[in-house]
Amino acid sequence: MKYIFLLITSFAFAQQTQFVDFKTASGLLTLNAKEKSISGIVDYGFTILKPIDTIKIDAKNMEFSKVQIDNKDVVFVNSGKQLQIIGNFQKGDNHLTFEYTAKPKQALYFIDIEDKEVQIWTQGQGRYTSNWFPSFDDVNEKVIFNLGITYDSAYQVFSNGILKEKSQNGNSYRWQYEMKKPMSSYVLMLAIGKYDKKSSKSKSNVPLEYYLENKDVSRFEPTFRYSKRIFDFLEKEIGVQYPWEIYREIPVRDFLYAGMENTTSTLLATRYVVDSIGFVDRNYTNVDAHELAHHWFGDLITAESSKHHWLQEGFATYYAALAERDIFGDDYFYSKLYDTAQQIKFASRTDSIPVLNPKASSLTFYEKGAWALFVLYESIGDKAFKKAIKSYLKKYAYQTVNSEDFFNEIKKVSDFDLEKFQKTWLESTVFDTPVANALLSKNKSIQVRLEVDKLKKTPLAEKKDFFIKTLNSDVYHTVKEAIIDQLENEKYESKKELLILAMKTNNIQIRQTIAESLTRIPEDFRAEYETLLNDKSYQTQEIALYWLWRNFPEHRNEYLDKSKDWIGFNDYNLRTMWLSLALSTPNYASNPDELVAELIDFSSTKYEATTRQNALEKLIAFKIINDQVLSNLVASTTHHMWQFSKFGRDTIRMLLKNSEMRASFERILPNLTPDEQFQLNRLLKE
């Protein structure tokens, strides 16, 4: 999963697994979207391994009733963080049952959609599942979960495992899901929404289900273009059959991350729901492979603590890269490894925390962890590496692991110096550039890329012939993009020939690099630059439209006429750009009030955070500000996505420096919701 980490298991809780083994959990749950609440009846099957006087289940801000063990009332304490059952517990099997209600502040999200519709989804990684389901923050406690969820019959309901039964009860359905194998609580999930479904089967006969909202049915093919291929590839590459009974992929609105590997049912951000043009800049392929790889590395075997988190994120990143290599080729694979090597090297100047540390950065856990595996694979060879992986997964299936467990399997197949490897790649923050470059140089495109890099400080006149030769060659496009990057600060006349040559490659990525780097467009390059408006890339079109509009005021009307029907990605990037440019072009719009209303509407709660932020940024940058815009901006500060709420707070702070704006915010204050009033008052008092 992207950019979130498991927290260190507390010593107190780690001890409980030595005394109590929770084995099964059945929950019958009901959700109330209006109240944003959840309630349920839960049954836990557990075994006392050694006598103990208190049993603890993590449960944040919940109310409990009818707490019983083996149908007998028990003494319990609700600490607000845990349900603690007090007694004299002796060895043997038992059943704990209780009822609970909760209004979670996090981990369970109710997303309002137009026409009173809703999407509901959970996000558990870290210690979050215990906000909506009484469970275990300790990843070492693995349980077979079976959830039954009752909800409005107009919606689909998802949870982990296979759908065992769906029964009607008035205007509701009860969806009964069943797991056969244990897992950690952080990958427990539920999701509710209105979706269309496409079904398939893997080569090994595992049912594969892909979901999109009804409005997005035309986007099934580009969104899930390589999903089945990735599944089949990873099963073969890892060498261990997919360890669960079904696999689903479900996009949800305003998701906190790119994706999340909930066992059997990955949730993904709607930004990856794309058409064929959107696929060029924003496809799901890498995230798809990453989350699926976690179903082995994370869901099947789980790192026992965050010190060993690379065993999940490093492995998922590595296998996602291999899946992309299978699809896009060696040049793509080595180019990404090269890019991540540069990122790690740059970060290592200030980042003093290595891979084997619970406080390591996401770049370290993910990318350096993946690099470590790449080095290990290259060092011990394909046969030994795959044999060790297979043995490692089978030996520790449905258990927790640490780095030593993995290395013990490597030792069985190779006499490679693991001590030196661990010190270099997992315990040091220095990036081993000589080893990395030697491995990267197996790829011819990277050989050329390294040559290009050596010329960064060389005068253009001395390297121009080499650049021309390279741009005319069939070397991978990222090498040519590196040349364009080196030209950014050169005088136009001296680089013009190279720019025209690069444009004529007709490679979308190379042309996009030119669009980004050439923000002052000379008149004699205008016609050439205008061709970027025709590229099949929403990102390129947005960049090119803006810079052409900025550079050539006399041509603004024709650029706006050309782009008036553009929509772009599902965050409406091109439409919001067009509206802001049209409104900022004197005498262009015959209906400016309608255009203002449309742009402001995009900033309202009807849309996802990315669309709202897009619109708000443009409204404020182009100084299209009224009370409704300010109200929509304040509303962003209460959003569950921290990036969006931070944007809202930072933007309000900036606007409050203007006394007129301060007066406007004070004027709208009484009309805001209590949560919005709280946030704005806090900012006004800073």
TORGURO-735698 format. One record per atom (N, C-alpha, C, CB): x, y, z. Coordinates in steps of 0.05 Angstrom, whole numbers, plus 5000, padded with zeros to 4 digits. Atoms other than C-alpha are relative to their C-alpha. Glycine has a CB too. Example, Ala and Ser with C-alpha at 12.3 -4.5 7.8 and 13.67 -1.06 7.14 Angstrom:
<recs>
501849765000524649105156501850245000498050015025498449764999527349795143498550225014500950094971
</recs>
This chain:
<recs>
501749765000500050005000501750255000498150005024498449765003502250724988500250165025498950174978499349794981505651155041498549985026499550264988501150024973502950885106501349755013496949985001498550214988506350435156498749885025502850105008500950134975504749925210501550125024500449704998498749894976506150195279501149785017497950175017498750214983510349835330498049885019502450135016501850144981506549315369500950075029500149704995499349944972506149515442500849755015497650155014499050244985509749055490497649865015502250085021502250124984503448965532498249834982498350235013501850165017499348735473501449764988498950174977498550235011504748295444499949765019503050084994500250224980504347905509497449854998500450125028502550135000497047745500499949754982497750194992500150225019498247295440501349755011501450084974498750234987502446845485498049865019502550085016502050104981496346745531497449924987499650205022502750035013490346795484500449994970498150235008499950025029489546575412497150044989501249724990502649955013483546895377500149874973499450304998499950165024481746435320497950084979499549715007502249935019475046645288498550245010498149764996501749774993470847275286497650004980501650264999502349965017463747325260498650255009498049755002501349754994460347995256497550044983501850244997502449925015453248195237499750305003497449855011499749714998453748935221497850154985502750084989501949825013448849485204501250285000497250005016498949735002450950175179497750204996501950024976502049795003447050825184501550244988498750085028498549795014449551325132499250285010499449994970500949744990445351895160501450075026496950005004498749964974448251815229503049964999498849815021497250075004455051595202500949815023501850255000499550194977454851015252500049714990497950045022500050295005455850265254499349865026502849914989500650174976453049745301500149714992497250085012499850285007453649005306500049815023502449964984499750224981453548335341502549854991497449825000497450125006460348005345500449745016502450195004499450254986462447295362503049934994498249764991497250085003469847135374500449725012501950205014499150264989472246415381502950025008499649774979497249974991478646385422500849775019500450275014498950214983483145915460501950135021501649794983498249924979486446055527502449815000498650015028497650175001493645805521501349975028502050124981499050004972495845995592498050165017503050125002501849854983491746245651500650304999500149905029499749715002490446995648497650135013500350094970502349884986486047495685498650224985500950115027501349795016484548015631500549944971501150285008499850035029483047935557499350274988498049774990500449735012483548555513499549994970502550175006500649965028480548745447500150304995497249874991499849715006482249415415497350104989502250054979502649885008476049845407499950295008497649845013499849724994476350595402497250144999501950144980502549834998470451025425497549844993500350244982502450175005465250465424498449965025500949734989501850074977459350285468499549704998497450164999500450295000458449555489497649925018502549865009502150124983452649135515500049704995497250134994500350295002450948395526502649864995498149944976497350125002458248205535499949735015502250195011500250264988458347455548502349824990497349874994498350225008463146865547498549745004502850005015501550254999459946205531497250045012501549785016502849934993453046525541499750095029498249764995500249914972454646775611501150295001501649825019499149724997455247515629502750015013497950165016497349974988462247745645500550295009502249914979499249734991465448335680501850124978501549995028498349885020468348815629500450305006498749974972499349714998471649505627500350114971502650045017499749865025470849975568501850245004497250084987498149784995477050425570499850234980502949895000500149815021475150805508502049934978500650285010498150095020480950475473499949694997502950085007500150295000479849745492497549905014502549885013501950154985474549265513501649795016497849854982498450174983477648915573498149825016501850165019501850194986474348275599501649895024499049774980498650074975476148115671498949735010499550225022500950264989476047405700502449835006498149864980497950194995479946795718499949794978499649865029500350165024481046485650502149785000500450184975498350245001483745775646500249894972498949795020499650125027486245365587497449894989502249795002502350115013481045175536498750184980497949925021501449855022476445395479497650155011499249814977502349844991471245945489498850164977500950185024501249805018466546415453499350255015497449884986500649734989466147155468498050124981502550185003502049865016459847515444499450275013497549834996500849734990457748245450498650154977502450165011501249805019453848805416501550265004496950035005498549754998457149465400498850214980502949964994500749785018455750145368502450195000497450145009497849815002460650665343499350214979502749864993500149795020460951335306502950074995498350255009497149975003468151285281500850284989501149794981498949755009472151925273502049954977501550145023498350075023476751565224499749704994503050065007500050285009477650905187497549904987500649825024502550075014470350855166498950274989497949865019500749745013468351395115497449984985502350084981502549985014461551595090500250234980497650055020499649805021462251975024497350064987502049904979502649925011456052365004500350064970499050255014500049955028454452364930497350134993500349724984502549865008449152764892497649825003500350104972502650144999441752564898499949815024499649844975500150154974442752314970501249724999497149985009498650255001447051734947502550025017500649924971497750014982453051504987501949784991499149965029498050225001459451104984501149975028502250054979498950064974462050775047502449824997497949885020497650175002469050485055501750025025501650064974498250004977474250305107502950014991499549755017497150005004481750405113501349935026501050294989499150114975485149985165502950005006499149735002497250044995492649985156501150195021501650034974499249854976496250215218498549875023499550304998501650104977491950155280497150104997501250085027502549865004485450385249497549834999500350144974502450165001480749795241498450015026500749714992501450004974479249825315498450255005502149975022501949784999475650485302497249924992501050234983502750075010469950125267499249715006499950044970500650284992470549385287501849925023500449814975498350084977472949135355501949774991498249905024498150185012479348775334502750035013500150054969497350024988486848745343502050184986501049715001497949835012491949295331502649854996500550255018497650165002497348765340499749824975500449835025500150165024498748465271500649715005502050114979499350284995501247825304497549835007501949995023502550154995494047645322498549974974498250155022501350065026491247315259497449845005501949854981502750104995483847145256498649944973498450205017501750055023479046835206497450165004499349694997502249814997473947395196497849924981500950284995502450045017466847295169498050225007498749715005501849784995462647915163497449984984501350274993502649975013455247965149499250295003497849815013500649715000453048675130497350054988502250154984502749935009445948935123500050294990497949955022500149725011444749535078497850014978502750094989502049945021439849855029500449824975500250304992499950195022438249364972500850134973497449864997499149875025439949894919503050004997498950294999497049985000447349834937501349725000500950155024498350244997452849314931501750035025501749954975498450004975456549114994502349804996498249925024497750175002463548824996501449975027502050134979498350054977467748505049502149794992498549915025497950205006473548005053498749734995502149985022500850285005472647305024497949974979499049895025502150065020467346984982497350085010500149704992502749944992460147204982498549745003498550194979501250264995456846615015497050014996500649915029503049995001449646865017499250304998498749865025501249735001445447475000497049975003500750144972502950044994438547505031498650275004499749825025501549754998433148035028498550025026498150024976501549944975430048355089498750274997501949995026501449755006424948885069501550154978499950185026498649845020428649445032503049965002499350295004497150054996435449165054500749724991500850055029498850275004439948585036502049955022501349984972497750074983444448215083502049844983499049825025497850125015451048045049501849855019501650214984498450164982454647465083502649914986498449755010497450075012462047405068501549805018501750264997498650214985466546835089502949974991498549734995497150065004474046745096500649725010501850215015499350274990477346075104502749995014500149814976497449994989484246295126500350265017502250004978499749774982486746775181501550234987501349915025498649765009489247485170500150205023498750134975499849784981491248105210497650194997502750154998502449835000485748595229500350244981499550115027499749755016488749175188499149964971502850095000500950055027486648835123497049914999501749794986502950045000479348745145498750244987499049965030501249785014474749165102497049964996501450044974502750005012467849355080499950244981497850015022500549785019465649785022497149974989502150004977502849995009458749994998499750214979498050055024500449815021456750334933498349894978502750104989501550095024453250284866502049954977497850204992497950075019457549914815499049824978502349865015500250205021457749534750502449815004500050134971497950204995461848894749500849864974499049795020499050185021466248524699501449775014501950154980498850244988468347814716501949864981497849805010498050155016474147384693501049785018502350194989498750214984478246794716503049994992498749724995497150025005485746724724500649734986501650035026499250255012489646174689499749775020502950014990500250214979489445804756497149985010501850075023502950034995481745884758499150165024499449725004501049824978481346424813498150204988502450145014501949805010475146864803501250285004497349985015499149725000477147584786497650184994502350044979502349825003472048144794501050295000497949965023499249725003472948864771497550175001501650054974502449834995468149414792500650294991499149995029499949715005466750124767497250115006500850064970502549864997461350624784498449994973500350295010501750025024455450604735500750204979497150035008499449785019457551264703502649954985500250265014497350045012464450974686500249744984502049995022500050265013462450334649501749994975497249904994498449995025465950564585503049985006499450254984497249984993472550574624501149735011500550215020499150264990473049834643502749924987497949794996497650105014478149654590502550155006499550014970497549864993483250214600500749995030499850284991499450004971482550214676501349745008497450055016499050274992483649464684501449864977497649835011498950115025487449364619501849765005501650224986498050224996492948924649499549845025502850125001500450134973489648674713500249704999497250085010499950295001488647954692502949914993498049894979497250075007495547934660501950025024501050184977498449974976498648194724499649775019499450275014500650224982495047664765501449754991496949955001498750255011497447094720503050025002499149954971497049974998504547374718501049965028500850284989499050014973505247454793499849715012498550195018500250284991502646744807502449844990497449884991497850155013507846474759502750095011500050024970497449894992513546934780500649935030500150304996499550054972512646844855500249705005497650115017499750294998511746094846498349875021502849935006501850104980506446024900497250094991500750105029502749935009499046004882498850225017498249755001501449794985494846604901498649875024497950144981500850144976493146444973497250045010501950085022502849954992485846664975498149914979499650315006501950135018479446454941498950174978497749905017501149825020477547074901501650265001496950065006498749745000480347744880498350214987502849994986501649785010476548394872501650265000497450045017498849745001478549104853497850214998502150034977502349824998473949674873500950285004498149915024499249724996475050424863498050135019500150154974501749854982472350874918500850305000500249895029499649725002471551624921501650115024497450154998498549864979476352074961501649805017498150165017498450204985480651474980502550145010500749754983497749864987486451665026502749954985500249915028497550085012491851314985499549914971501449785017500450105027493051014916498449745000502849964987501450264998490650324937500649875027500949824977499750144975489949854995499449704997498350125023500150285006491049104995498349855020502849885001501850164983485148885038499749724989497250145003499950275010485248135033497649934983500249805024501950085021481447904971498650244986497949825012501549785011478648604958501550265002497350035015498449765001483349164939498250254994502249984979501249745006480649874944502050184986498850135026498249835015483550384896498750284997500749894973500949735004483051134885498750044973502350215004501449965026478251364830501750154980497450155005498349875020483951774799501049814979502350145014499050215020485951114765497849904982501249775015502250075018479151044732500450184975497250035013499249845023481251274662498849904974503050024998500550095027479451264589502749954986498450224984497550085014484651074536502050234999499449914972498249775000487551784534501250045028498650264989499149974973487851844609502149785008497649985019498250224994491551174611503050084996499449754983497349925007497751504581501450135024500050204977498749854978499051954642499349895028499150284999501050064973495351624699498849725002497850215008501250275000494450874693500549855026501149834977500150154975493250374748502049775002497249895004498450255003498349854726501949955024501750024975498150044979503649964779498649955027501950245003501550034975498750054837498649735000497950235004501350265003494849444812501949785008499049974970498150224994501049004814501050015029502450024981499049974973503449294880498049895021500550305006502050094981496949164917499549704998497350154996500350295004496248464887502349865013499749934971497650134988503448294907499849985031502550154992500450004970501548474979498349775009498750265008501650234991496647894979501749765007498049924977498050194991502847464986501750135023501849904977498149874982507547965020498650225016502350124984501549824984503348285074497549865011499250254985502450144991496847895075500449715007497950024977499450284994499447185072502149985022501049854975498049974978505747335112500350295006502849874991500149724991505947965153502450065017497450055016497749914983511848345182499150025029501250274989500950014972511648245257500150275013501849815016499949734989513348975270500950194977501850035025499349815021514649615230502950014994498950275006497150025006522149505236500449844974501649885024499650195023521248965183497950064978499649715009502149925019516149355141500949974971499150295005499050035027520649295080499249724989503050034998500850275009518548555078497350014986499949805024502549965014511848825055500350204977497850095020499949795021513049475018502249974980500250275014497850045019519849314989499349774980502549935015500750235017517248644963497750074980499149765018502249925018510748934935501050194978497750135016498949825020514649484900501749854980501750225014498350165018519648984872498349844980501849825017501550185018514448504845498250174981498249815017501549825018510349084817501850084977498950255015498049935021516649294778500349774981502750085013499750235018517348584751497649974983500549755017502550025016510048584729500050214978497550035018499849795020511149244693502149934979500650275013497950095019517448964661498849814980502449875015501350195017513248394634498250144979498449805017501949865017508348894604501450204982497950145016498949775014512549494583502949964991499950245017497350065011519449174572502350085018500350134975497649964985526549204598500750305003502349864987499249724998527849934581498350155021499650144972501849884980521850144623500949935028497049914995499250104974524049714681502650135010500449694998497449884992531249964682499850305003502249934979500449714998529050674671498750085027498250114978501249954973524650644734502049955022497549835004498050054980530250324774502050235001501549744994498249775002534850884750498850245015500750074971501349774988529851414771499849985031497150044989500250044971528751114840502850015013498749745007497249984990536351054849500750305004502049864981499449714998536951804836498550125024499250154974501649894977531351954887501249915026497049894998498850104975534551514940502650145006500449694999497449864996541451824929499650295009501550004973500549724992538552524934499050025029497950134980501150004972534552354997502149935021497749805001498150094980540552025030501850235010501849784987498449764990543952715036498950105027499950224979501249904976539052885091498649785017498050224994501550214987535452235108501949815015498349844980498150164984539151885165498749755011501150175023501350234989534251315176500049774979497050065009499750225020535750635142497449834999502349825008502350175005530950095118499149865025500749794978500850164976531149675182499650195024502249795007500749814979528150225225497150074997501850264999502949955002520750325242499450284991498749955026500649725008521451075227501150074972501350195021499049955027524250985157497850144983500949744987501849865018521151415102498749804980501450224984501350175019516451135050501949934977497450134989498150045021521851224997502049775008501650264994498150204990526550795040498749725001501050075028501350264998521550245056499349884973497450035017501050095026518750204985502349964980497950194989498150005022524150394936502749885007500450284989497450124992530550224974499649715007501350165023500650284995527249584998499949844974497449985015500150145026525849404925502749984988498150154981497250005010532949594905501649775013501450275004498650214985535549124959499449734988499350015030500950265011531548554930501149964972497049984999498850025027533948714859502949925002499750284986497250064996541148694883500349715009501350195021499850274990539948044920499449804978497949965023500750185023536547724859502449984981497550114986497750005019542347924814502449865012500750294992497750124987547347674865499949705003500450125027500250294995544646974878498849854976498349955025501050125024541246854811497049925002501549754994502950055003534146694787499149755015499249984971500950264988533745964809500150015030501849774989499750004971536346064880498050205012502850085008501949794989532146704891497249895001500250254983502850105002525646384868499649765020499349914972500350224981526945754909499750105029502549814998500149894973528146174972497350135005502250205004502649864997521846594960497849805004499450174975502050214998517645974950500049875028500449784978499750134974520345645013499150195023502949925005500749794981519546295053496950035003501350274992502949964999512246385034498549755011498950064972501350254991510345655046500549955030500949764983499350054972513945605112498550185020503050035005501249804982510846235142497250084993501850245002502749935010504046235108498150055024498949774982502049924980498646585150501350055028497949795003498649944975503946775202501450274997502149785007498449765002508347375218502949934998499550185025497250065006515647435199501850245006500349934970498149784998521947845208502249954979501350015029497950015021528047975164501749755002501750255001498450244996531947405195498749754988500649965030501450235011526546915175500549984969496950025005499649995029527347135102502949934994499450284989497250065006534947115105500749715005501850185017499550294994534846415135499349834975498349915024500750145024531446185071502050054978497150074990497949945020536646535028502549845006500750315001497650154993542246195067499849714991500450015031500350285008539345515048500649964970497149915005499650035029540245654974502550134989497650114985497749855010546446094971501950065023499150264986498149924980552846255008500750304998502649834998499649715004552146994989500450135028497550124986499349874975554947465042497650195009502650174997502449854991548347685075500750215021497949805011499249814979551848035132500850274987502349895018499249765015555148525084497750134986502349934980502449905015548748585043498250155019498549764988501849874981544648755105501150275009499549825024498749754991549649285128499850214978502949955008500049815022549949605059497250104992501349884975502649935012542649595037497850055021499249784982502249984981538549545101500850165025499249735008499249864975542649865157501550264995501849825016498649755007546150435120498250174983502749944984501749825016542951055090501550084974499350255016498449945024548551115038499049814978503149975005500950165022546450874969502549904985498150164980497650115012551550404937499950044970500249695006500249925029552050764870501749834982500950294998498550175018557750354840498649734993502849945011501450265005553849694849497550054984499349875027502449935015547450024825500550064971498550245013499349935028550650314763500949764984502150224999499150245014553949654746497649834992501949845018502450165006547149304749498350144979498349955025501549845019543649864711501249994972499750295010498649985025548849864657499749754983503050055005500750235016546549184634498150074978498949775017501949905019541349584597501350224982497550115014498749825019543749954534499050295003499749914972501149734997539050544544501250145025496949995002498849884976541750654614502950084996499749815024497249935006548850644587500150284987501249794980500249745014546851234542499250215021498149994976501049814980543151564600502350105018497849885017497749934983549451544643501950194985501449755009498449825016553251864586498850284999500349894971501449745000548052414581500450155027496949974994499749884974548552534656502750125005499549795022497349904996556052624653500450274987502049804988499749755015554953214606498550245011499149954971501749794988550653634653501450275000499249925028498649744998556054174662501650064976501849995025498649955025558854124592498650214983500449744983501449805017557454734546498549864977502150194988501750125020551954584496501449964973497550174996498650025025556354704436501749754998501850244995498250235000560954134457498449735000501850015025501550254999555353624468497749994980498849975028502449985017550353834415499949774979500150274985499950225020552653324362499149745013502749974988500850254986551952764413497050005006501649975027502849984995545053014432498349954975499350285012501450045025542853034359500049714993501350174977499850295006545452334348498149835018502949905004501750144980541752094411497050044994500650085029502849945007535152434392499249864975499650304997500650145025535552104324500149705002502050094978499850294996536851414353497449895011502349945020502450134989531850904378500349945030499549734985499750044971534250964450497450075015502350185010502549974985528850954503499350295006500149845027500849724999524751594510501050155025497050024999499249854976526951754582502850124996500049815024497349895005534151864556499750264985501749794983500549755016531452374506498850225018498249944976501249804982527352704561502350125018497949865019497849904984533852764602501550224984501949785008498749795017536853154543498450265001500349904970501749774999530853624542500350155027497049924996499649884973531753734617502650165001499949795022497449864999538953934606499950264983502249824989500249765017536754454554498450235012498749924973501949814989531954814600501150295003499049915027498949734995536555404617501850104977501650005026498449905023539955454549498450214984500749764981501449805017538456034502498549864978502150204989501750125020532955884453501449944974497550174995498850025026536956004390502049764999501550254992498050225000542355504411498749725003502050045022501350264996537354954428497749944981499049985029502350025018532055074375500049744983499850244982499850235018534554524328499449745016502949984988500450244984534554014385497049985008501750015025502850004993527454214407498349904977499150285009501650095023524654124337500549714994500850174974499450295003528153454331498549835020503149955003501450154978525253234398497050004994500650135027502949995006518253464377499349804978499250294991500550185023518853054313500249705007501950074977500050284991519952414353497149895002501549965026502850064997512352434362499549815024498949864975500450154975513352104430498650185020502749895011501749834983508052364478501650095025497549855009498549924976512752354539502150214994501249755013497949815008518352714503498850274995501649904976501449755007513553244476498950135026497849944980501049894975510553324546502250135015498749785016497749874986517453464574500650274988502549814998499649745013518254024523497850195009500049974969502249834991511354294541500550115028497349845000499549924972513454314615502350195002500449765017497549854996520354614605500050274985502349834992499949765017518955144551497750185007500049934970502349844991514655644589500050284987500150035030500049765017516956244547500449914972502450195009500150115026515056064477500650224979497349864994499549805020518456454421498049984977502949964988501949995022514056674362500649794979499950284988499350185022517956254313499849705008502850054989500550284991516555624355497049965006501749945025502950014993509155784365498549784985498750274995501550205016506455354308500849725008500650054970499150264991510754774331498849935027503149995001501050044973508554854403497049955000500650245019503050035002501154904383499249714993498950194978500750285006501454184357499749845025502249884982500350144975501953974430497049985008501650135022502850004994494554154436498649754989498750254991501350235013493053554391501049735012500550004970499050254989497053044432497949865017502550065018502050164986493052474461500949975029499649724987499249994972494852674533498750235013503150015003501449784986490453074580502050175015497949885020498049844985496553284619501550194981502149815014498749835020500153544557498250224991501049834976501949795010493953904533499650225021497249864994500449794979493054254601502450195001499649865027497549844998500354484603500150194975502549825001499749855024500354704530497950224997499849824975502149805002493755074533500750245018497249885009499449784981495955474594502350184989500749895027497749845008502755684567499650144973502449824998500749865024500055854498498350245006498649814980501749774992494656284530501650225013497849905020498349804987499956624573501850154980501749875021497949885018504956744517498850164977501749784990501049885024500356954460497150115004500049804977502749894994494557404483498350044975500350275014501549955025492657564411498849754988501950134979501150255011491156824398498249865021502349814992501550134979487356684462497349894991499650195024502750085009480556654429500149734985498750214984499950255016482656114380500849765017502050034976499450224982485855694435497649915016502450085019502450064984479555744476497849874983498950265013501950135019475155574416500749714996499850154973499150275005479254964403499549815023503049994993500050174976478954704475497350025015502250085018502449944985471854914494498449755009498150174984501450244993469254194496501749805015498849874975498250194986475153884532499149965029502950115000500750074972473753524598502549905015497949775000497550104987480253144614499649765017501250225016500250224980481252654671497350015014502450005020502549994985475652484718500050215022499449735013500049764982477853084760499550264985502750025016500849775017475753544702502350204997497550135011497749815001482853834696499850194977502649854999500149825023481754104626497650185000499949834974502449834998474754364638500450235019497549835008499549784981476754754700502150204990500849885028498049825012482855034664498750184980502349844987501349855021478555244605498250225012498349824982501849814987473455584650501550245011498349875022498549784988478655984687501450184979502249895019498849845021482156204623497950164985501549814980502249865015475556374588499150255016497749824995500949784983473556814648502150215002499249895027497849804997480357154648500850124973502449865013499549895026480157324574497950214994499949774978501949795004476858004562498349964975501450274998502050005022470557994519499849724986500850204979500350265013471057244505497349875005502349815009502450154993465256954543497550184998500249905029502649865002458157174525498349955024498549924974501650084977455556834588501849975025498549744994498050034978460856974643498749905026501450265005501350094975455856874700499649705001497350145004500450295002454356164676502749865004498749924973497450134997461756004671501050025028502050144980499249974972463156284740498649795017499450295010501750194985457455864768501049714997497050024992499150285006460155234734502749955014500349964970497450034987467255344760499749985030501950234992500550014970464755484831498849735007498250235009501350254994460454864827502049775002497949934977497950204998466654444814501550015027502050034977498649974974469354704881498249915023501050285004501950064979463254464919500249715009497150054990499950274988462153834961498849784982498650005027501150205018458653494902502349834987498450144978497850135014465553314875502149895019501350204980497850114984471652934899502050225006501349764986498149804990477253294935501950104978501749885022498149925021481953294874498750214981501049764984501449815017476653644831499550265015497349884991500549764984474854134887502550175002498949925027497549854997482154314898500850134974502249825011499449905027483254384823498550264995499249794979501749775006477454874818500750235019497149935003499349794981479255254882502650144993500149895029497449885008486455354860499750194977502049784992500449835023484155644794498350255006498749844977501649774992478756084824501650215015497649915018498549824984483656384873502350134983501249865025497949905017489456444823499150214981501449774985501149815020484956804773498250215014498549854979501449804984481857224830497050004994501150274995502950025003474756964818498949915027499249794976500650064972472657004891497550145009502450075018502449884987465857104923499549835026497550004981500650134975462456864987499849694997497450115012500450295004460756184957502849864997498349954975497350115003468056064937501349985027501750184981498750014974470356245007498749795018499750285014501350214984465055785038500949734991496950024996499050265010467355214993502949955009499849994969497350024990474455365013500149915029501550264996500150074972472755325087499149715003498050195016501050284998468954675075502349804996497949954978497750185005475554365050501549945026501950124979498550044975478554455120498949785018500150265016501250214983473853935149500149724986497050065006499950255016475353395096501849805013500950064971498550224988478052715117502849964987498549744999497350035013483852755066501750235010499750014969498449794987489353125103501350194980502249875017498749835021492553375038498150234992500849834976502049815008486053725019499450205022497449864990500649824978484554005088502450195005499349845026497649834997491754265093500050224978502649834999500249805022490954605025498150225008499249864974502049814992484654935051501050195022497549865010499049834979487955185115502250194991501149825023497849835010494255435080499050224982502049824985501149805019490155795027498550225016498149884980501449804983485756135080502050175015498149855021497949844986491956355119501150214981502349825010499049815020494556675055498050234995500749854974502149805007487957025040499550195024497449874992500549844977487257275112502050235004500049835025498149774999493357725102498850254988502649924985501449775013488658165061497650075018499049934971502149924980484058575107497249974988500550295008502750035012478258555057499149715001500050114971500650285000478657805053499349915029502449834990500650064972478857755129497150085007501950155019502849914996472358165131498049814987499750294990501850195014469257695080499749745014501049954971500150254985471057075120498350045025502849905007501549954976468157395183497050024994501050265014502849975008461757555145498649734995499950174974501350265006460556835122499949815023501549874976499750184976462256535190497349895011501550145022502550114988455056495217498549804983498250235006501450185017452656115156501349724996499650134973498650255003457655545162499049795020503050055004500750224981456754865195501750045025500549724987498449984975459254795267503049924996498849835022497350085005465454415243501650204984500149734985498749805016466954935191500650265016498350074975499749764983465955505241502449965019497550055017497850064982470855155289502750044985499849715010497549985015476255105235500650294992499849834974499549735009475355815209500750185024497650114985499449844976475156115279502949965009498149925023497250064992481755775295502050154982500549694998498249865019484956075232499850305004499249924971500349714996482056765246501650095025497050075003498649924975485256755316503049974999498949835022497150055001492156545293501650274999500749834975
</recs>
